[in-house]
Amino acid sequence: MAGRWRPNQRHALTVIAATGADGATQTLLTAHGFSIRTIAALVKRGLVTIAREKVRTGGKWIDAAKVRITDAGRDALAAGEAFGEG
């Protein structure tokens, strides 16, 4: 992967990776200060995926966008490639 990424993109990818197979809701990521543009950039590069899912919260089911890291995202994070470190 070519090009330098902003530190907030690496931070977002790290947060998403920490959520494991369950993934993070887009709402959680924006609450952490990550913009939709940052998340979209990660999707465009194939580092994360977004899927609409039903999530249970407060005893109710709601629609949520779940963001999960891909194998390519894990590899890039480990190698530092996507962030101009590799």
N, C-alpha and C positions, 0 to 999 in steps of 0.2 A: 504494500500500500504506500502510495506516495503522498508527500505533503505533510505539513505540520498541522496538528489539531490543537485547538485551544484547550487549556487545562480543564475547563468546565466539562468538556466532552469526555476526557479521561475520567474525571471524577464521576460523571453520570454513569459511564460504563462500569466503573468500580462498584457503585451503589447497586446497579442492576445485577451485576455478577454476585454480589453478596446475598441477594434474595433467593438464589438457587433456582430450582426447577419451578417453584411457585411463581416467580416473577414479581414485578412491582407494578402497581397501578400507575397509570399516567398521572392521576391525581396526586399520588404520593410523590412522584418525581417533580411535579410542578410545585408542590408544597416545599420541597427541598431547594427550590430556586432554579430548577432546570427548565428552560423554555421549550416550547413545542418545537421550535426550530432546531434546538440542540438534539432532541430526541429524533426528529426527522432526519437529521444528518447522519445519525448512527444507523437508522433504518436504511437509508440510501446506500451506505457503505456495506450493508449486509452484516453489521456487527450485532444488531438486535432485531427482533421481530415484534410486531404489535398484533394482538388478536383481541377481538371483542368477546367477552365472556360474562356469564352471570356469576356474580360474587355475592355471598351472604354476609351482610353486615347489619348489626343491630336487629337481628331476627327477620330481616327482609332481604329479598333478592333484588339486586340492582345490576344494570349493565355497566361494565367497566372495561377500559382498554388495559390489557395486561401486556407489559413489556418484558421480554425475556432475552437474555444474551444468547447468541449463536456460538457454535464451535469456532467460527472465524473470529468472533468477538473475544472469546477466551484466549485464542491463540495470539491475537493482536495485543491484548492486554498483557499477556505473559512476555511477549517479545518486545513490547514497547514500539512496534512498527507503526501503528496507526497514529502515533503521537510524535513521530520524528526522533525517536530514541534508539531505534534498532539499527 
